[in-house]
Amino acid sequence: MKNFSPELSFKTSRSSGSGGQNVNKVETSVTAMWNISESAFFTDEEKTLIYNKLKNKINADGILQTTSSEARTQLRNKKIAVEKILEIVNIALIVPKKRIKTKPSKAQIAKRLDNKKRLSEKKESRKYRF
């Protein structure tokens, strides 16, 4: 798990929601932005993996951004935004294991055919004969 938080930049704005009179005068909503191509923490392969997995979340300038306006303080929202962006990127870096194809064992094949034969005989015995 890589922590590249020094590379993040932040933008604040007025937040909607709870906060009472505070909501109209204090910029508590925080947007964390990270320019992937300028990152020194990741290799080119890791950057390519991030671009491919997060292409829907990256804008035309190659910047990944998340916004937090859940908390009532700017500091708490900044922390939440950093956690979100770190989590998104760390999940994107996980490479799934390749699936190894396996054949069913001879015992499994025999069991399946035996069940199939038994079911067939059961249904055959239900037929009405003249």
KOLMIZA-857571 format. One record per atom (N, C-alpha, C): atom name; z, y, x; residue number from 1; residue in one letter. Coordinates in Angstrom, 1 decimal. Layout:
N
+------+--------+--------+--------+-----+------+
: atom :      Z :      Y :      X : seq : type :
+------+--------+--------+--------+-----+------+
:   CA :      Z :      Y :      X : NUM :    a :
...
+------+--------+--------+--------+-----+------+
***
This chain:
130
+------+--------+--------+--------+-----+------+
: atom :      Z :      Y :      X : seq : type :
+------+--------+--------+--------+-----+------+
:    N :    0.0 :   -1.2 :    0.9 :   1 :    m :
:   CA :    0.0 :    0.0 :    0.0 :   1 :    m :
:    C :    0.0 :    1.2 :    0.9 :   1 :    m :
:    N :   -1.1 :    2.0 :    0.8 :   2 :    k :
:   CA :   -1.2 :    3.2 :    1.6 :   2 :    k :
:    C :   -0.7 :    4.4 :    0.9 :   2 :    k :
:    N :    0.0 :    5.3 :    1.6 :   3 :    n :
:   CA :    0.4 :    6.6 :    1.1 :   3 :    n :
:    C :   -0.3 :    7.7 :    1.7 :   3 :    n :
:    N :   -1.3 :    8.2 :    1.0 :   4 :    f :
:   CA :   -2.2 :    9.3 :    1.5 :   4 :    f :
:    C :   -1.8 :   10.6 :    0.9 :   4 :    f :
:    N :   -0.6 :   10.8 :    0.3 :   5 :    s :
:   CA :   -0.3 :   12.0 :   -0.4 :   5 :    s :
:    C :   -0.4 :   13.3 :    0.3 :   5 :    s :
:    N :   -0.4 :   13.3 :    1.7 :   6 :    p :
:   CA :   -0.6 :   14.6 :    2.4 :   6 :    p :
:    C :   -2.1 :   15.1 :    2.2 :   6 :    p :
:    N :   -3.0 :   14.2 :    1.8 :   7 :    e :
:   CA :   -4.4 :   14.6 :    1.6 :   7 :    e :
:    C :   -4.6 :   15.2 :    0.2 :   7 :    e :
:    N :   -3.6 :   15.1 :   -0.7 :   8 :    l :
:   CA :   -3.8 :   15.6 :   -2.1 :   8 :    l :
:    C :   -3.7 :   17.1 :   -2.2 :   8 :    l :
:    N :   -4.4 :   17.7 :   -3.1 :   9 :    s :
:   CA :   -4.3 :   19.1 :   -3.4 :   9 :    s :
:    C :   -3.9 :   19.2 :   -4.9 :   9 :    s :
:    N :   -3.2 :   20.3 :   -5.2 :  10 :    f :
:   CA :   -2.7 :   20.4 :   -6.6 :  10 :    f :
:    C :   -3.2 :   21.7 :   -7.3 :  10 :    f :
:    N :   -3.3 :   21.6 :   -8.6 :  11 :    k :
:   CA :   -3.6 :   22.7 :   -9.4 :  11 :    k :
:    C :   -2.7 :   22.7 :  -10.6 :  11 :    k :
:    N :   -2.1 :   23.8 :  -11.0 :  12 :    t :
:   CA :   -1.2 :   23.9 :  -12.1 :  12 :    t :
:    C :   -1.8 :   24.6 :  -13.3 :  12 :    t :
:    N :   -1.4 :   24.3 :  -14.5 :  13 :    s :
:   CA :   -1.8 :   25.0 :  -15.7 :  13 :    s :
:    C :   -0.7 :   24.9 :  -16.7 :  13 :    s :
:    N :   -0.9 :   25.6 :  -17.8 :  14 :    r :
:   CA :    0.1 :   25.6 :  -18.8 :  14 :    r :
:    C :    0.0 :   24.3 :  -19.6 :  14 :    r :
:    N :    1.1 :   23.7 :  -19.8 :  15 :    s :
:   CA :    1.2 :   22.4 :  -20.5 :  15 :    s :
:    C :    1.4 :   22.6 :  -22.0 :  15 :    s :
:    N :    0.8 :   21.7 :  -22.8 :  16 :    s :
:   CA :    1.1 :   21.7 :  -24.2 :  16 :    s :
:    C :    2.3 :   20.8 :  -24.5 :  16 :    s :
:    N :    2.8 :   20.9 :  -25.7 :  17 :    g :
:   CA :    3.9 :   20.0 :  -26.0 :  17 :    g :
:    C :    5.2 :   20.6 :  -25.9 :  17 :    g :
:    N :    6.3 :   19.8 :  -25.8 :  18 :    s :
:   CA :    7.6 :   20.3 :  -25.9 :  18 :    s :
:    C :    8.0 :   21.2 :  -24.7 :  18 :    s :
:    N :    8.9 :   22.1 :  -24.9 :  19 :    g :
:   CA :    9.3 :   23.0 :  -23.8 :  19 :    g :
:    C :    9.8 :   24.3 :  -24.4 :  19 :    g :
:    N :    9.7 :   24.5 :  -25.7 :  20 :    g :
:   CA :   10.2 :   25.7 :  -26.4 :  20 :    g :
:    C :    9.5 :   26.9 :  -26.0 :  20 :    g :
:    N :   10.3 :   28.0 :  -25.7 :  21 :    q :
:   CA :    9.7 :   29.2 :  -25.3 :  21 :    q :
:    C :    9.2 :   29.1 :  -23.9 :  21 :    q :
:    N :    9.6 :   28.2 :  -23.1 :  22 :    n :
:   CA :    9.2 :   27.9 :  -21.8 :  22 :    n :
:    C :    7.7 :   27.6 :  -21.7 :  22 :    n :
:    N :    7.2 :   26.9 :  -22.7 :  23 :    v :
:   CA :    5.8 :   26.4 :  -22.7 :  23 :    v :
:    C :    4.8 :   27.5 :  -22.6 :  23 :    v :
:    N :    5.1 :   28.6 :  -23.1 :  24 :    n :
:   CA :    4.1 :   29.7 :  -23.1 :  24 :    n :
:    C :    4.0 :   30.5 :  -21.8 :  24 :    n :
:    N :    5.0 :   30.4 :  -21.0 :  25 :    k :
:   CA :    5.0 :   31.2 :  -19.8 :  25 :    k :
:    C :    5.1 :   30.5 :  -18.5 :  25 :    k :
:    N :    5.3 :   29.2 :  -18.4 :  26 :    v :
:   CA :    5.4 :   28.5 :  -17.2 :  26 :    v :
:    C :    4.3 :   27.4 :  -17.1 :  26 :    v :
:    N :    3.7 :   27.4 :  -15.9 :  27 :    e :
:   CA :    2.6 :   26.4 :  -15.7 :  27 :    e :
:    C :    3.3 :   25.1 :  -15.2 :  27 :    e :
:    N :    3.5 :   24.2 :  -16.1 :  28 :    t :
:   CA :    4.2 :   22.9 :  -15.8 :  28 :    t :
:    C :    3.2 :   21.7 :  -15.6 :  28 :    t :
:    N :    2.0 :   21.8 :  -16.2 :  29 :    s :
:   CA :    1.1 :   20.7 :  -16.1 :  29 :    s :
:    C :    0.5 :   20.8 :  -14.6 :  29 :    s :
:    N :    0.4 :   19.6 :  -14.0 :  30 :    v :
:   CA :   -0.1 :   19.5 :  -12.6 :  30 :    v :
:    C :   -1.2 :   18.5 :  -12.6 :  30 :    v :
:    N :   -2.3 :   19.0 :  -11.9 :  31 :    t :
:   CA :   -3.5 :   18.1 :  -11.6 :  31 :    t :
:    C :   -3.5 :   17.8 :  -10.1 :  31 :    t :
:    N :   -3.5 :   16.5 :   -9.8 :  32 :    a :
:   CA :   -3.6 :   16.1 :   -8.4 :  32 :    a :
:    C :   -5.0 :   15.7 :   -8.1 :  32 :    a :
:    N :   -5.6 :   16.3 :   -7.0 :  33 :    m :
:   CA :   -7.0 :   16.0 :   -6.6 :  33 :    m :
:    C :   -7.0 :   15.5 :   -5.2 :  33 :    m :
:    N :   -7.9 :   14.5 :   -5.0 :  34 :    w :
:   CA :   -8.1 :   13.9 :   -3.7 :  34 :    w :
:    C :   -9.6 :   13.7 :   -3.4 :  34 :    w :
:    N :  -10.0 :   14.3 :   -2.3 :  35 :    n :
:   CA :  -11.4 :   14.2 :   -1.9 :  35 :    n :
:    C :  -11.5 :   12.9 :   -1.1 :  35 :    n :
:    N :  -12.2 :   11.9 :   -1.6 :  36 :    i :
:   CA :  -12.2 :   10.6 :   -1.0 :  36 :    i :
:    C :  -13.0 :   10.6 :    0.3 :  36 :    i :
:    N :  -14.1 :   11.3 :    0.3 :  37 :    s :
:   CA :  -15.0 :   11.3 :    1.5 :  37 :    s :
:    C :  -14.3 :   11.9 :    2.8 :  37 :    s :
:    N :  -13.4 :   12.8 :    2.6 :  38 :    e :
:   CA :  -12.7 :   13.5 :    3.7 :  38 :    e :
:    C :  -11.4 :   12.8 :    4.1 :  38 :    e :
:    N :  -11.1 :   11.7 :    3.5 :  39 :    s :
:   CA :   -9.9 :   11.0 :    3.8 :  39 :    s :
:    C :   -9.9 :   10.4 :    5.2 :  39 :    s :
:    N :   -8.8 :   10.6 :    5.9 :  40 :    a :
:   CA :   -8.7 :    9.9 :    7.2 :  40 :    a :
:    C :   -7.9 :    8.7 :    7.2 :  40 :    a :
:    N :   -7.3 :    8.4 :    6.0 :  41 :    f :
:   CA :   -6.4 :    7.2 :    5.9 :  41 :    f :
:    C :   -7.2 :    5.9 :    5.6 :  41 :    f :
:    N :   -8.4 :    6.0 :    5.2 :  42 :    f :
:   CA :   -9.2 :    4.8 :    4.8 :  42 :    f :
:    C :  -10.4 :    4.6 :    5.6 :  42 :    f :
:    N :  -10.8 :    3.4 :    5.8 :  43 :    t :
:   CA :  -12.1 :    3.0 :    6.5 :  43 :    t :
:    C :  -13.2 :    3.3 :    5.6 :  43 :    t :
:    N :  -14.5 :    3.3 :    6.1 :  44 :    d :
:   CA :  -15.7 :    3.4 :    5.3 :  44 :    d :
:    C :  -15.8 :    2.3 :    4.2 :  44 :    d :
:    N :  -15.4 :    1.1 :    4.6 :  45 :    e :
:   CA :  -15.5 :    0.0 :    3.7 :  45 :    e :
:    C :  -14.5 :    0.2 :    2.5 :  45 :    e :
:    N :  -13.3 :    0.7 :    2.8 :  46 :    e :
:   CA :  -12.3 :    0.9 :    1.8 :  46 :    e :
:    C :  -12.8 :    2.1 :    0.9 :  46 :    e :
:    N :  -13.4 :    3.1 :    1.4 :  47 :    k :
:   CA :  -13.9 :    4.2 :    0.6 :  47 :    k :
:    C :  -15.0 :    3.7 :   -0.3 :  47 :    k :
:    N :  -15.9 :    2.9 :    0.2 :  48 :    t :
:   CA :  -17.0 :    2.3 :   -0.6 :  48 :    t :
:    C :  -16.4 :    1.5 :   -1.8 :  48 :    t :
:    N :  -15.4 :    0.7 :   -1.5 :  49 :    l :
:   CA :  -14.7 :   -0.1 :   -2.5 :  49 :    l :
:    C :  -14.1 :    0.8 :   -3.6 :  49 :    l :
:    N :  -13.4 :    1.9 :   -3.1 :  50 :    i :
:   CA :  -12.8 :    2.9 :   -4.1 :  50 :    i :
:    C :  -13.9 :    3.5 :   -4.9 :  50 :    i :
:    N :  -15.0 :    4.0 :   -4.3 :  51 :    y :
:   CA :  -16.1 :    4.6 :   -5.0 :  51 :    y :
:    C :  -16.6 :    3.7 :   -6.1 :  51 :    y :
:    N :  -16.8 :    2.4 :   -5.7 :  52 :    n :
:   CA :  -17.4 :    1.4 :   -6.7 :  52 :    n :
:    C :  -16.5 :    1.1 :   -7.8 :  52 :    n :
:    N :  -15.2 :    0.9 :   -7.5 :  53 :    k :
:   CA :  -14.3 :    0.5 :   -8.6 :  53 :    k :
:    C :  -13.9 :    1.7 :   -9.5 :  53 :    k :
:    N :  -13.9 :    2.9 :   -8.9 :  54 :    l :
:   CA :  -13.4 :    4.1 :   -9.7 :  54 :    l :
:    C :  -14.5 :    5.1 :  -10.0 :  54 :    l :
:    N :  -15.7 :    4.6 :  -10.0 :  55 :    k :
:   CA :  -16.9 :    5.5 :  -10.3 :  55 :    k :
:    C :  -16.8 :    6.3 :  -11.6 :  55 :    k :
:    N :  -16.1 :    5.8 :  -12.6 :  56 :    n :
:   CA :  -16.0 :    6.5 :  -13.8 :  56 :    n :
:    C :  -14.9 :    7.6 :  -13.8 :  56 :    n :
:    N :  -14.0 :    7.5 :  -12.8 :  57 :    k :
:   CA :  -12.9 :    8.5 :  -12.7 :  57 :    k :
:    C :  -13.2 :    9.5 :  -11.6 :  57 :    k :
:    N :  -14.3 :    9.4 :  -10.8 :  58 :    i :
:   CA :  -14.6 :   10.3 :   -9.8 :  58 :    i :
:    C :  -15.6 :   11.3 :  -10.2 :  58 :    i :
:    N :  -15.4 :   12.6 :  -10.0 :  59 :    n :
:   CA :  -16.4 :   13.6 :  -10.4 :  59 :    n :
:    C :  -17.6 :   13.7 :   -9.5 :  59 :    n :
:    N :  -18.6 :   14.5 :   -9.8 :  60 :    a :
:   CA :  -19.8 :   14.6 :   -9.0 :  60 :    a :
:    C :  -19.5 :   15.1 :   -7.5 :  60 :    a :
:    N :  -18.4 :   15.8 :   -7.3 :  61 :    d :
:   CA :  -18.1 :   16.3 :   -6.0 :  61 :    d :
:    C :  -17.4 :   15.2 :   -5.1 :  61 :    d :
:    N :  -17.1 :   14.0 :   -5.7 :  62 :    g :
:   CA :  -16.4 :   12.9 :   -5.0 :  62 :    g :
:    C :  -14.9 :   13.1 :   -5.0 :  62 :    g :
:    N :  -14.4 :   13.8 :   -6.0 :  63 :    i :
:   CA :  -13.0 :   14.0 :   -6.1 :  63 :    i :
:    C :  -12.4 :   13.2 :   -7.3 :  63 :    i :
:    N :  -11.3 :   12.5 :   -6.9 :  64 :    l :
:   CA :  -10.5 :   11.7 :   -7.9 :  64 :    l :
:    C :   -9.4 :   12.6 :   -8.3 :  64 :    l :
:    N :   -9.2 :   12.8 :   -9.6 :  65 :    q :
:   CA :   -8.1 :   13.6 :  -10.1 :  65 :    q :
:    C :   -7.4 :   13.0 :  -11.3 :  65 :    q :
:    N :   -6.1 :   13.3 :  -11.3 :  66 :    t :
:   CA :   -5.2 :   12.9 :  -12.4 :  66 :    t :
:    C :   -4.4 :   14.1 :  -12.8 :  66 :    t :
:    N :   -4.1 :   14.1 :  -14.1 :  67 :    t :
:   CA :   -3.2 :   15.2 :  -14.6 :  67 :    t :
:    C :   -2.0 :   14.7 :  -15.2 :  67 :    t :
:    N :   -0.9 :   15.4 :  -15.0 :  68 :    s :
:   CA :    0.4 :   15.0 :  -15.6 :  68 :    s :
:    C :    1.0 :   16.2 :  -16.3 :  68 :    s :
:    N :    1.4 :   16.0 :  -17.6 :  69 :    s :
:   CA :    2.1 :   17.1 :  -18.3 :  69 :    s :
:    C :    3.2 :   16.4 :  -19.1 :  69 :    s :
:    N :    3.7 :   15.3 :  -18.7 :  70 :    e :
:   CA :    4.7 :   14.5 :  -19.4 :  70 :    e :
:    C :    6.0 :   15.2 :  -19.3 :  70 :    e :
:    N :    6.4 :   15.6 :  -18.1 :  71 :    a :
:   CA :    7.7 :   16.2 :  -17.9 :  71 :    a :
:    C :    7.8 :   17.7 :  -18.2 :  71 :    a :
:    N :    9.0 :   18.2 :  -18.3 :  72 :    r :
:   CA :    9.1 :   19.7 :  -18.6 :  72 :    r :
:    C :    9.1 :   20.5 :  -17.3 :  72 :    r :
:    N :    9.2 :   19.9 :  -16.2 :  73 :    t :
:   CA :    9.2 :   20.7 :  -14.9 :  73 :    t :
:    C :    7.9 :   20.4 :  -14.1 :  73 :    t :
:    N :    7.5 :   21.4 :  -13.3 :  74 :    q :
:   CA :    6.3 :   21.3 :  -12.5 :  74 :    q :
:    C :    6.6 :   20.2 :  -11.4 :  74 :    q :
:    N :    7.7 :   20.2 :  -10.8 :  75 :    l :
:   CA :    8.1 :   19.3 :   -9.7 :  75 :    l :
:    C :    8.0 :   17.9 :  -10.2 :  75 :    l :
:    N :    8.5 :   17.6 :  -11.3 :  76 :    r :
:   CA :    8.5 :   16.2 :  -11.9 :  76 :    r :
:    C :    7.1 :   15.8 :  -12.2 :  76 :    r :
:    N :    6.3 :   16.7 :  -12.8 :  77 :    n :
:   CA :    4.9 :   16.4 :  -13.1 :  77 :    n :
:    C :    4.1 :   16.2 :  -11.8 :  77 :    n :
:    N :    4.4 :   16.9 :  -10.8 :  78 :    k :
:   CA :    3.7 :   16.7 :   -9.5 :  78 :    k :
:    C :    4.0 :   15.3 :   -9.0 :  78 :    k :
:    N :    5.2 :   14.9 :   -9.1 :  79 :    k :
:   CA :    5.6 :   13.6 :   -8.6 :  79 :    k :
:    C :    4.9 :   12.5 :   -9.4 :  79 :    k :
:    N :    4.9 :   12.7 :  -10.7 :  80 :    i :
:   CA :    4.2 :   11.7 :  -11.6 :  80 :    i :
:    C :    2.7 :   11.6 :  -11.3 :  80 :    i :
:    N :    2.1 :   12.8 :  -11.1 :  81 :    a :
:   CA :    0.6 :   12.8 :  -10.7 :  81 :    a :
:    C :    0.3 :   12.1 :   -9.4 :  81 :    a :
:    N :    1.2 :   12.3 :   -8.4 :  82 :    v :
:   CA :    1.0 :   11.6 :   -7.1 :  82 :    v :
:    C :    1.2 :   10.1 :   -7.3 :  82 :    v :
:    N :    2.2 :    9.7 :   -8.1 :  83 :    e :
:   CA :    2.4 :    8.2 :   -8.3 :  83 :    e :
:    C :    1.2 :    7.6 :   -9.0 :  83 :    e :
:    N :    0.7 :    8.3 :  -10.0 :  84 :    k :
:   CA :   -0.5 :    7.8 :  -10.7 :  84 :    k :
:    C :   -1.7 :    7.6 :   -9.8 :  84 :    k :
:    N :   -2.0 :    8.6 :   -9.0 :  85 :    i :
:   CA :   -3.2 :    8.6 :   -8.1 :  85 :    i :
:    C :   -3.0 :    7.5 :   -7.1 :  85 :    i :
:    N :   -1.8 :    7.4 :   -6.5 :  86 :    l :
:   CA :   -1.5 :    6.3 :   -5.5 :  86 :    l :
:    C :   -1.7 :    4.9 :   -6.1 :  86 :    l :
:    N :   -1.2 :    4.8 :   -7.3 :  87 :    e :
:   CA :   -1.3 :    3.5 :   -8.0 :  87 :    e :
:    C :   -2.8 :    3.1 :   -8.3 :  87 :    e :
:    N :   -3.5 :    4.1 :   -8.8 :  88 :    i :
:   CA :   -4.9 :    3.9 :   -9.1 :  88 :    i :
:    C :   -5.7 :    3.4 :   -7.9 :  88 :    i :
:    N :   -5.5 :    4.1 :   -6.8 :  89 :    v :
:   CA :   -6.2 :    3.8 :   -5.6 :  89 :    v :
:    C :   -5.8 :    2.4 :   -5.0 :  89 :    v :
:    N :   -4.5 :    2.2 :   -5.0 :  90 :    n :
:   CA :   -4.0 :    0.9 :   -4.4 :  90 :    n :
:    C :   -4.5 :   -0.3 :   -5.3 :  90 :    n :
:    N :   -4.6 :   -0.1 :   -6.6 :  91 :    i :
:   CA :   -5.2 :   -1.2 :   -7.4 :  91 :    i :
:    C :   -6.7 :   -1.4 :   -7.1 :  91 :    i :
:    N :   -7.4 :   -0.3 :   -6.9 :  92 :    a :
:   CA :   -8.8 :   -0.4 :   -6.6 :  92 :    a :
:    C :   -9.1 :   -1.1 :   -5.3 :  92 :    a :
:    N :   -8.1 :   -1.0 :   -4.4 :  93 :    l :
:   CA :   -8.3 :   -1.7 :   -3.0 :  93 :    l :
:    C :   -8.1 :   -3.2 :   -3.1 :  93 :    l :
:    N :   -7.6 :   -3.7 :   -4.1 :  94 :    i :
:   CA :   -7.3 :   -5.2 :   -4.2 :  94 :    i :
:    C :   -8.7 :   -5.9 :   -4.4 :  94 :    i :
:    N :   -9.0 :   -6.8 :   -3.5 :  95 :    v :
:   CA :  -10.2 :   -7.6 :   -3.6 :  95 :    v :
:    C :   -9.8 :   -9.0 :   -4.3 :  95 :    v :
:    N :  -10.4 :   -9.3 :   -5.4 :  96 :    p :
:   CA :  -10.1 :  -10.6 :   -6.1 :  96 :    p :
:    C :  -10.5 :  -11.8 :   -5.2 :  96 :    p :
:    N :   -9.7 :  -12.9 :   -5.3 :  97 :    k :
:   CA :  -10.1 :  -14.1 :   -4.6 :  97 :    k :
:    C :  -11.4 :  -14.7 :   -5.2 :  97 :    k :
:    N :  -12.2 :  -15.3 :   -4.3 :  98 :    k :
:   CA :  -13.4 :  -16.0 :   -4.8 :  98 :    k :
:    C :  -12.9 :  -17.2 :   -5.5 :  98 :    k :
:    N :  -13.6 :  -17.5 :   -6.6 :  99 :    r :
:   CA :  -13.3 :  -18.8 :   -7.4 :  99 :    r :
:    C :  -14.0 :  -19.9 :   -6.7 :  99 :    r :
:    N :  -13.3 :  -21.0 :   -6.4 : 100 :    i :
:   CA :  -13.9 :  -22.2 :   -5.8 : 100 :    i :
:    C :  -14.2 :  -23.1 :   -7.0 : 100 :    i :
:    N :  -15.5 :  -23.5 :   -7.1 : 101 :    k :
:   CA :  -15.9 :  -24.4 :   -8.1 : 101 :    k :
:    C :  -15.3 :  -25.8 :   -7.8 : 101 :    k :
:    N :  -14.8 :  -26.5 :   -8.8 : 102 :    t :
:   CA :  -14.3 :  -27.8 :   -8.7 : 102 :    t :
:    C :  -15.0 :  -28.7 :   -9.7 : 102 :    t :
:    N :  -15.1 :  -30.0 :   -9.4 : 103 :    k :
:   CA :  -15.6 :  -31.0 :  -10.3 : 103 :    k :
:    C :  -14.4 :  -31.7 :  -11.0 : 103 :    k :
:    N :  -14.6 :  -32.1 :  -12.3 : 104 :    p :
:   CA :  -13.6 :  -32.8 :  -12.9 : 104 :    p :
:    C :  -13.5 :  -34.2 :  -12.3 : 104 :    p :
:    N :  -12.2 :  -34.7 :  -12.2 : 105 :    s :
:   CA :  -12.0 :  -36.1 :  -11.6 : 105 :    s :
:    C :  -12.6 :  -37.2 :  -12.5 : 105 :    s :
:    N :  -12.8 :  -38.3 :  -11.9 : 106 :    k :
:   CA :  -13.3 :  -39.5 :  -12.6 : 106 :    k :
:    C :  -12.4 :  -39.8 :  -13.8 : 106 :    k :
:    N :  -11.1 :  -39.7 :  -13.6 : 107 :    a :
:   CA :  -10.1 :  -40.1 :  -14.6 : 107 :    a :
:    C :  -10.2 :  -39.1 :  -15.8 : 107 :    a :
:    N :  -10.4 :  -37.8 :  -15.5 : 108 :    q :
:   CA :  -10.6 :  -36.8 :  -16.6 : 108 :    q :
:    C :  -11.9 :  -37.1 :  -17.4 : 108 :    q :
:    N :  -13.0 :  -37.4 :  -16.7 : 109 :    i :
:   CA :  -14.2 :  -37.7 :  -17.4 : 109 :    i :
:    C :  -14.1 :  -38.9 :  -18.3 : 109 :    i :
:    N :  -13.4 :  -40.0 :  -17.7 : 110 :    a :
:   CA :  -13.2 :  -41.2 :  -18.5 : 110 :    a :
:    C :  -12.3 :  -41.0 :  -19.7 : 110 :    a :
:    N :  -11.3 :  -40.2 :  -19.6 : 111 :    k :
:   CA :  -10.4 :  -39.8 :  -20.7 : 111 :    k :
:    C :  -11.1 :  -39.1 :  -21.8 : 111 :    k :
:    N :  -12.0 :  -38.1 :  -21.4 : 112 :    r :
:   CA :  -12.8 :  -37.3 :  -22.3 : 112 :    r :
:    C :  -13.7 :  -38.2 :  -23.1 : 112 :    r :
:    N :  -14.4 :  -39.1 :  -22.4 : 113 :    l :
:   CA :  -15.3 :  -40.0 :  -23.1 : 113 :    l :
:    C :  -14.6 :  -41.0 :  -24.0 : 113 :    l :
:    N :  -13.4 :  -41.5 :  -23.5 : 114 :    d :
:   CA :  -12.6 :  -42.4 :  -24.4 : 114 :    d :
:    C :  -12.2 :  -41.7 :  -25.7 : 114 :    d :
:    N :  -11.7 :  -40.5 :  -25.6 : 115 :    n :
:   CA :  -11.3 :  -39.7 :  -26.8 : 115 :    n :
:    C :  -12.5 :  -39.5 :  -27.7 : 115 :    n :
:    N :  -13.7 :  -39.2 :  -27.1 : 116 :    k :
:   CA :  -14.9 :  -39.0 :  -27.8 : 116 :    k :
:    C :  -15.3 :  -40.3 :  -28.6 : 116 :    k :
:    N :  -15.2 :  -41.4 :  -27.9 : 117 :    k :
:   CA :  -15.5 :  -42.7 :  -28.5 : 117 :    k :
:    C :  -14.6 :  -43.0 :  -29.7 : 117 :    k :
:    N :  -13.3 :  -42.8 :  -29.4 : 118 :    r :
:   CA :  -12.3 :  -43.1 :  -30.5 : 118 :    r :
:    C :  -12.5 :  -42.2 :  -31.7 : 118 :    r :
:    N :  -12.8 :  -40.9 :  -31.5 : 119 :    l :
:   CA :  -13.0 :  -40.0 :  -32.6 : 119 :    l :
:    C :  -14.3 :  -40.5 :  -33.4 : 119 :    l :
:    N :  -15.3 :  -40.9 :  -32.7 : 120 :    s :
:   CA :  -16.5 :  -41.3 :  -33.3 : 120 :    s :
:    C :  -16.3 :  -42.6 :  -34.1 : 120 :    s :
:    N :  -15.5 :  -43.5 :  -33.6 : 121 :    e :
:   CA :  -15.2 :  -44.7 :  -34.4 : 121 :    e :
:    C :  -14.4 :  -44.4 :  -35.6 : 121 :    e :
:    N :  -13.4 :  -43.5 :  -35.5 : 122 :    k :
:   CA :  -12.6 :  -43.1 :  -36.6 : 122 :    k :
:    C :  -13.5 :  -42.5 :  -37.8 : 122 :    k :
:    N :  -14.4 :  -41.7 :  -37.4 : 123 :    k :
:   CA :  -15.3 :  -41.1 :  -38.4 : 123 :    k :
:    C :  -16.3 :  -42.1 :  -39.0 : 123 :    k :
:    N :  -16.7 :  -43.0 :  -38.1 : 124 :    e :
:   CA :  -17.6 :  -44.1 :  -38.6 : 124 :    e :
:    C :  -17.0 :  -45.0 :  -39.6 : 124 :    e :
:    N :  -15.7 :  -45.2 :  -39.4 : 125 :    s :
:   CA :  -14.9 :  -46.1 :  -40.3 : 125 :    s :
:    C :  -14.7 :  -45.4 :  -41.7 : 125 :    s :
:    N :  -14.9 :  -44.1 :  -41.8 : 126 :    r :
:   CA :  -14.7 :  -43.4 :  -43.1 : 126 :    r :
:    C :  -16.0 :  -43.5 :  -44.0 : 126 :    r :
:    N :  -17.1 :  -43.9 :  -43.4 : 127 :    k :
:   CA :  -18.3 :  -44.0 :  -44.2 : 127 :    k :
:    C :  -18.2 :  -45.0 :  -45.3 : 127 :    k :
:    N :  -18.8 :  -44.7 :  -46.4 : 128 :    y :
:   CA :  -18.8 :  -45.6 :  -47.6 : 128 :    y :
:    C :  -19.9 :  -46.5 :  -47.4 : 128 :    y :
:    N :  -19.7 :  -47.8 :  -47.5 : 129 :    r :
:   CA :  -20.7 :  -48.8 :  -47.4 : 129 :    r :
:    C :  -20.9 :  -49.6 :  -48.7 : 129 :    r :
:    N :  -22.1 :  -49.9 :  -49.0 : 130 :    f :
:   CA :  -22.5 :  -50.7 :  -50.2 : 130 :    f :
:    C :  -22.4 :  -52.1 :  -50.0 : 130 :    f :
+------+--------+--------+--------+-----+------+
***
